[in-house]
Structure formats: structure tokens, C-alpha cells
Amino acid sequence: MSSALLRVAYAYDRLRAHPPEVAGQIATAMASAVHPKGEEPVFLELGVGTGRIALPLIARGYRYIALDADAAMLEVFRQKIAGVDRKVQVVQADARAIPLPDESVHGVIVVHLWHLVPDWPKVLAEAIRVLKPGGALLEGWDQAEESPEWTLQERWRAFAAEEGFPVERGLHAKRLKEVAEALRRLGLKPRTREVARWREERTPREALEALSERLYSFTQGLPEPVHARVMERLWAWAEAELGDLDRPFPVEKRFLLRVSRLG
């Protein structure tokens, strides 16, 4: 495992982590959405990453299958569950071909994944295949209000376009809508609710570093020399327009959970 890949995994972990009380609220909402009849509930998470969704559920003693294709993310996750992994199965695999039998889990968790997979209908079909009757597909995502962080991301995108590399954003929201339509065509009734709301503080420097390290999926397509030029311009713009890059600003966030239950 290269140190560069692990560094990115740890940086992603810092950027995406939920406050403890929020993580607990999310875990409670997901656990309450699963109602096995006379069986111990089993969760499968597709794209477990470094475990921000998984860890609170594992700590509550649930059986958990953690699947991801990224070896670096799984390495960080394994370190976190050392000593509490008795009921955890870690699987490095492609979510388009889940190595589990039909009707084998009670809940399939998908958080911030649809826009990252090249064939989401296949992933959705696999998720439904492994769900037991009465099981639930649990889709979750963070939603943030506009902030200086958003302004920096949009400025990054503007500079990339000026370099001849237009970057589309909003794919995650588009995918969520497409998946909802697919679920309804299957006769399911996806229901969405807010399960947590909180405020974080971040500095412009932290937001710039996240962009520099390409921790957002929309930054991945730029060639490295172009990305370097864009970041050089963005740092200069931020210093001129924002002043103190270490002065924190608030970010209002909420977590939404969409539950679709098999009949």
C-alpha cells in the first residue's frame, strides 16, 4: 500500500467525518429502519470508505459487511475496527458484483456512492438482489448550505474552465433523482427524511487543502499540470479576496436518509 494512497484516505476521513452526536443519530435512524423477524440484523455497506457510517453501528454490536473497491480506504477502516471486528466482514470488491448470495442481508447502506460508480443500475440491482424480503435500502447523504467553502469550489471550477477543462457539478443530486425513479419503477416507495442537523467550522485554508488534495470527486478529471495551475491561481485569489485564510467560518449541514423497503 503506497503512502500517498493512505495519505489521501486519511485526509478524506478528516474532511468527511461526522461529529459523534451526529454519527449516533444517523446510526439510530438506520438501525430503526431495519426490522428483521426473529433474526439478528445484518447490514451491508457499499463503499464503506474509512467507516464513518459503519463504526457507530458496529459499536452497537450489529453484524456488518463492509464492502469497498479501494484498498487504501479499507486499510484505514481495518485499523479503526481492530479489536471490535468480531461481527465485521471486510470485503474488497466491485459493488456491481457483490460476492454474497441472494436475500442474505437485512439492510443495504449506500452513502455518497451513486455518482462515483460507472454503472449505478447494476449496483442498484445487486443491492436489491442481496436484500431479504422486508429488507431496506438505506441511502444517505450530507447536504450543506452555501458558504465560503462553496465559493472556493466554484472559483476552482471557473479557473478549470478557463484552462479549457469545464467541470460539471451536481452529478450526485442527479443520480439520487435517477435512482429514486428506478426504485419507483420497481414498485418501491422511497421515503426521505432529515435525521441530523449540525454546524461545523472550517477555515479557507482547510477548504483549499481539500481541493488541492483532490478530495472531491469533481476534481478528479483534471490532468495534474492543469490542476496545479488552477490551485496556484486559487490560492492567490483566496489570499486577495478572503484575507486571513485561518479565520474559521460556519458551515450548516444536515444528513438525509432515504429508505426503500422490499415487500
TORMI-517487 format. One line per field, with one value per residue (C-alpha): residue in one letter; z, x, y; residue number from 0. Coordinates in Angstrom, 2 decimals, decimal comma. Layout:
aa <- c(a;...)
up <- c(Z;...)
east <- c(X;...)
north <- c(Y;...)
i <- c(NUM;...)
//
This chain:
aa <- c(m;s;s;a;l;l;r;v;a;y;a;y;d;r;l;r;a;h;p;p;e;v;a;g;q;i;a;t;a;m;a;s;a;v;h;p;k;g;e;e;p;v;f;l;e;l;g;v;g;t;g;r;i;a;l;p;l;i;a;r;g;y;r;y;i;a;l;d;a;d;a;a;m;l;e;v;f;r;q;k;i;a;g;v;d;r;k;v;q;v;v;q;a;d;a;r;a;i;p;l;p;d;e;s;v;h;g;v;i;v;v;h;l;w;h;l;v;p;d;w;p;k;v;l;a;e;a;i;r;v;l;k;p;g;g;a;l;l;e;g;w;d;q;a;e;e;s;p;e;w;t;l;q;e;r;w;r;a;f;a;a;e;e;g;f;p;v;e;r;g;l;h;a;k;r;l;k;e;v;a;e;a;l;r;r;l;g;l;k;p;r;t;r;e;v;a;r;w;r;e;e;r;t;p;r;e;a;l;e;a;l;s;e;r;l;y;s;f;t;q;g;l;p;e;p;v;h;a;r;v;m;e;r;l;w;a;w;a;e;a;e;l;g;d;l;d;r;p;f;p;v;e;k;r;f;l;l;r;v;s;r;l;g)
up <- c(0,00;-1,09;1,48;-0,99;-1,21;2,57;2,98;0,73;2,67;5,99;4,54;3,22;6,68;8,26;5,70;5,81;9,47;11,34;14,88;17,39;18,24;14,53;13,82;16,62;15,23;11,79;13,25;15,26;12,18;10,08;12,76;13,37;9,65;9,67;11,15;10,87;12,01;14,61;13,13;14,06;11,65;9,10;7,38;4,14;3,27;-0,31;-0,45;3,27;2,86;6,17;8,18;9,21;8,78;9,78;13,06;15,20;14,02;14,64;18,12;18,83;18,09;14,68;12,14;9,38;5,92;4,79;1,03;-0,93;-4,03;-2,63;-0,76;0,92;2,36;3,65;5,27;7,31;8,14;9,31;11,66;13,19;13,86;15,29;18,46;17,75;14,47;15,72;13,77;10,84;7,43;5,25;1,51;-1,22;-4,26;-7,02;-5,96;-9,43;-8,47;-4,74;-3,59;-1,48;-2,10;-2,86;0,05;2,57;4,38;6,08;5,21;2,37;3,12;0,27;1,26;-1,33;-3,82;-6,79;-8,57;-8,15;-9,74;-13,54;-13,76;-10,99;-12,34;-11,95;-8,40;-7,56;-8,98;-6,90;-3,75;-4,22;-5,07;-1,74;0,35;2,22;1,77;4,05;3,99;3,39;1,05;3,13;1,06;2,89;2,04;3,58;2,42;3,15;2,87;0,73;2,46;1,65;1,02;-1,76;-3,13;-3,32;-5,08;-7,65;-8,19;-8,71;-11,32;-13,07;-13,27;-14,61;-17,34;-18,28;-18,69;-21,20;-18,79;-17,94;-14,86;-14,19;-10,66;-9,31;-10,51;-7,03;-6,93;-10,47;-9,59;-6,49;-8,65;-11,22;-8,53;-6,97;-10,34;-10,81;-7,37;-8,12;-11,40;-9,32;-7,23;-4,20;-2,25;-1,29;1,63;2,60;5,94;7,74;10,59;11,74;11,54;12,76;12,31;11,54;11,43;8,65;7,52;3,95;4,25;5,04;2,12;-0,19;1,02;0,37;-3,20;-3,59;-2,47;-4,84;-2,06;-4,02;-6,88;-9,27;-9,10;-10,34;-14,10;-14,43;-15,61;-12,84;-14,55;-15,11;-11,54;-10,27;-12,29;-11,13;-7,49;-7,83;-9,13;-6,48;-3,58;-4,91;-5,38;-1,87;-0,24;-2,09;-1,60;1,73;3,74;6,75;5,49;9,04;10,22;10,62;9,03;9,91;7,63;8,22;7,36;7,53;6,82;4,81;4,83;2,11;2,96;0,40;1,80;-0,11;0,17)
east <- c(0,00;1,57;1,89;0,31;-2,91;-3,09;-2,49;-5,47;-7,61;-6,74;-7,34;-10,74;-11,52;-10,82;-12,92;-15,99;-16,15;-19,38;-19,45;-20,02;-23,58;-24,47;-22,91;-25,05;-28,23;-27,51;-26,84;-30,08;-32,10;-30,58;-30,95;-34,59;-35,35;-34,45;-36,99;-35,83;-38,32;-36,71;-33,22;-30,11;-29,94;-27,15;-26,04;-24,10;-22,50;-21,45;-18,49;-17,74;-14,71;-12,98;-16,06;-17,79;-21,23;-20,18;-18,38;-21,35;-23,40;-20,52;-20,09;-23,71;-22,97;-24,59;-23,29;-21,73;-20,37;-18,11;-17,51;-15,26;-13,10;-10,47;-7,72;-6,41;-9,82;-10,23;-6,78;-7,80;-11,11;-9,40;-7,18;-10,26;-12,10;-9,12;-10,30;-14,03;-14,28;-15,81;-19,01;-17,45;-16,65;-14,42;-14,76;-12,69;-14,93;-16,78;-20,32;-21,50;-20,80;-21,45;-19,96;-22,98;-25,89;-29,40;-31,50;-28,66;-28,83;-31,48;-30,16;-28,00;-26,38;-25,35;-23,95;-22,49;-21,82;-24,18;-22,29;-18,98;-19,87;-19,73;-22,84;-25,25;-28,22;-26,12;-25,13;-28,78;-29,81;-27,14;-28,21;-31,80;-30,70;-28,93;-31,74;-34,06;-37,83;-38,81;-35,26;-34,42;-32,20;-30,77;-29,42;-27,83;-26,15;-24,88;-26,29;-24,56;-25,70;-23,66;-20,52;-17,03;-16,12;-18,70;-17,39;-13,85;-15,09;-16,96;-13,92;-11,83;-14,35;-14,24;-10,43;-10,57;-12,99;-10,63;-7,91;-10,11;-11,47;-15,13;-16,17;-19,76;-21,09;-24,39;-23,99;-24,76;-28,18;-28,90;-28,06;-30,26;-33,20;-32,48;-32,21;-35,49;-37,21;-35,74;-36,94;-40,46;-40,47;-39,68;-42,77;-40,88;-41,76;-38,60;-39,16;-36,69;-36,30;-33,76;-32,12;-29,44;-28,60;-25,40;-22,87;-19,18;-16,36;-13,81;-11,12;-10,44;-7,04;-8,67;-11,05;-8,16;-6,15;-9,11;-9,27;-5,51;-5,57;-8,49;-10,75;-13,88;-14,93;-15,43;-11,69;-10,56;-10,76;-8,18;-4,66;-2,17;-0,37;-3,73;-4,82;-1,53;-2,07;-5,67;-4,65;-1,89;-4,44;-6,98;-4,55;-3,65;-7,33;-8,22;-5,41;-6,51;-10,27;-10,63;-7,77;-6,94;-7,09;-7,11;-10,20;-12,96;-16,38;-19,53;-20,96;-24,57;-25,11;-27,79;-27,95;-30,81;-31,84;-33,94;-35,48;-36,92;-38,38;-38,84;-42,27)
north <- c(0,00;3,30;6,07;8,51;6,47;6,14;9,88;10,63;8,13;9,77;13,24;12,12;10,81;14,21;16,04;13,79;12,77;13,45;14,84;12,00;13,03;13,25;9,86;8,44;9,98;8,53;5,09;5,20;6,16;3,39;0,74;1,66;1,30;-2,41;-4,82;-8,46;-11,06;-13,26;-12,84;-10,92;-7,97;-7,94;-4,73;-4,44;-1,12;-0,47;1,90;1,75;4,02;4,67;3,74;6,96;5,35;1,83;2,45;3,59;0,61;-1,80;-0,32;-1,24;-4,88;-5,29;-7,77;-5,72;-6,47;-3,63;-3,57;-1,23;-1,44;0,96;-0,88;2,30;3,17;-0,38;-0,29;2,76;1,09;-2,12;-0,11;1,51;-1,75;-3,62;-5,31;-4,81;-6,70;-9,95;-9,33;-7,47;-8,91;-6,71;-7,31;-5,68;-5,98;-4,16;-3,24;-4,27;-7,87;-8,27;-11,60;-12,56;-14,93;-13,73;-12,48;-12,52;-9,14;-7,03;-3,60;-2,26;1,11;3,41;6,82;9,22;6,43;6,58;9,37;7,53;4,18;3,77;1,58;2,55;0,50;-2,65;-1,65;-0,99;-4,36;-6,07;-4,21;-5,36;-8,90;-9,41;-7,88;-10,20;-9,75;-6,90;-5,59;-1,94;0,01;2,88;5,78;8,67;11,94;15,16;18,46;21,77;25,37;27,75;29,01;30,31;26,67;26,50;29,81;28,39;25,25;27,32;29,54;26,38;25,28;28,66;28,56;24,99;26,10;28,95;26,32;24,50;21,87;22,56;20,58;19,54;19,57;18,33;14,75;13,42;15,12;13,97;10,36;10,47;11,51;8,80;6,12;7,26;6,94;3,45;2,38;3,57;1,65;-1,44;-0,78;0,51;3,64;5,58;7,94;10,67;12,43;14,56;12,66;15,12;18,80;20,42;23,21;22,78;25,27;25,24;27,63;28,74;27,06;23,71;24,12;24,95;21,96;19,66;20,92;20,66;17,02;16,26;15,01;15,91;13,66;16,60;17,40;14,01;14,61;17,38;16,47;17,12;20,06;21,77;21,11;22,59;25,78;26,07;25,67;28,28;30,76;29,78;30,26;33,72;34,61;33,42;35,40;38,54;38,16;36,36;37,79;35,61;32,02;30,67;32,51;29,88;30,18;28,21;25,52;24,46;20,80;18,14;14,42;12,97;9,32;7,70;4,33;1,93;-1,28;-4,51;-6,04)
i <- c(0;1;2;3;4;5;6;7;8;9;10;11;12;13;14;15;16;17;18;19;20;21;22;23;24;25;26;27;28;29;30;31;32;33;34;35;36;37;38;39;40;41;42;43;44;45;46;47;48;49;50;51;52;53;54;55;56;57;58;59;60;61;62;63;64;65;66;67;68;69;70;71;72;73;74;75;76;77;78;79;80;81;82;83;84;85;86;87;88;89;90;91;92;93;94;95;96;97;98;99;100;101;102;103;104;105;106;107;108;109;110;111;112;113;114;115;116;117;118;119;120;121;122;123;124;125;126;127;128;129;130;131;132;133;134;135;136;137;138;139;140;141;142;143;144;145;146;147;148;149;150;151;152;153;154;155;156;157;158;159;160;161;162;163;164;165;166;167;168;169;170;171;172;173;174;175;176;177;178;179;180;181;182;183;184;185;186;187;188;189;190;191;192;193;194;195;196;197;198;199;200;201;202;203;204;205;206;207;208;209;210;211;212;213;214;215;216;217;218;219;220;221;222;223;224;225;226;227;228;229;230;231;232;233;234;235;236;237;238;239;240;241;242;243;244;245;246;247;248;249;250;251;252;253;254;255;256;257;258;259;260;261;262)
//
